[in-house]
Amino acid sequence: MSATTANAIGKGLFGGLLLLCSANLARGQSPAAEHFSIIATPLPEPYELPDAFTWAGGLALSSQDERLGGVSGLGLGLVPPVSDNGVRMIAVTDSGSLLRGDLVFETEPAIMLTGVHDRTLSVERLTDARTGVRVRQAESLAIWDERLAFGFEVDHRVGVMRRGTKISDLPVPIALRGLSRFKNGVEALATLPDKSLLAISEGVQREDGLRAWIYDDQREDWPILVYEWDKAFAPTGADVTPDGRFLVVSERKFVSMREPLSNRLMVVPVSDIAEGSRLKPQQILDLDPILGAVANVESVAILPTADPAEFLIVVATDNNYINLLPTIIAALLWRP
């Protein structure tokens, strides 16, 4: 364990679970990574939150560099941070780029997201391991089997990266084979406590719900389950709590041109997730009063804290590369 990580844990930030990946990922970015400057503006604290939640800070990120934006998948604490109070962030974008940097947290008197280390992010391009061509339309990210896993749309599939930035494909679920590029495919990925990979679609329907899959690297195809939905909101990101009890899913719906978006957090007991099961998500938080009507939440990541009964939920928004809109990162403490 690095001295930086030890210091962060010593201050009571993120328990003993910070390093969640192998030494391969811990090697960090390639020498080809480029860097660009950002502005991180603190978000105002919400006026009111449900009793189970406590505000832990938020940032509106902006930059003159066009490569900031399009964030659709988020991983935190996967590799050692650079800064003493940092947690390493890895984000994947619609354009097929990896953004990396340290989110800086204060721990006294309470956990609070306060900035980005050196106000700088690095960027690398993802490429296909077979063809060398740049891959795009990444929509989700998870750490799985000592690799990063990504869900892609347009060319619907799930790919994995063990080192560098080269993506290799997993077997494609049958329902995604031949799916129109204009359909919504895998939008949320999460690793379950048994080390299998859960994928949830945004628009592939099954039995009056949305199709989801589990992959355990033992079969060519992915066993199927159903994620219930109200035909308005759809999943955009997912993560499992560090104690393995809950799957937290971000959901989004398009409302109108006047108030275009609505976002919320849902929860499913992990014990309900199995081949052939029907998942019944329950709302735990309305994100609209916190982030506003133009926020487009597409990713969620969860970290442990020094209190085993409390988790840090971090959500990030996709601004669809509209320069007038920031990339928002918001943190909330949750006591289930």
Secondary structure, 3 states (H helix, E strand, C coil): CCHHHHHHHHCCCCCCCCCCCCHHHHCCCCCCCEEEECEEEECCCCCCCCCCEEEEEEEEEECCCCCCCCEEEEEECCCCCCCCCEEEEEEEECCCEEEEEEEEEECCCCCEEEEEHHHEEEEEECEECCCCCECCCEEEEEEECCEEEEEECCCCEEEEECCCCEEEECCCCHHHCCCCCCCCCEEEEEECCCCCEEEEEEEEEECCEEEEEEECCCCCCCCEEEECCCCCCEEEEEEECCCCCEEEEEEEEECCCCCCEEEEEEEEEHHHCCCCCEECCEEEEECHHHHCCCCCEEEEEEEECCCCCCEEEEEEECCCCCCCCCEEEEEEEECC
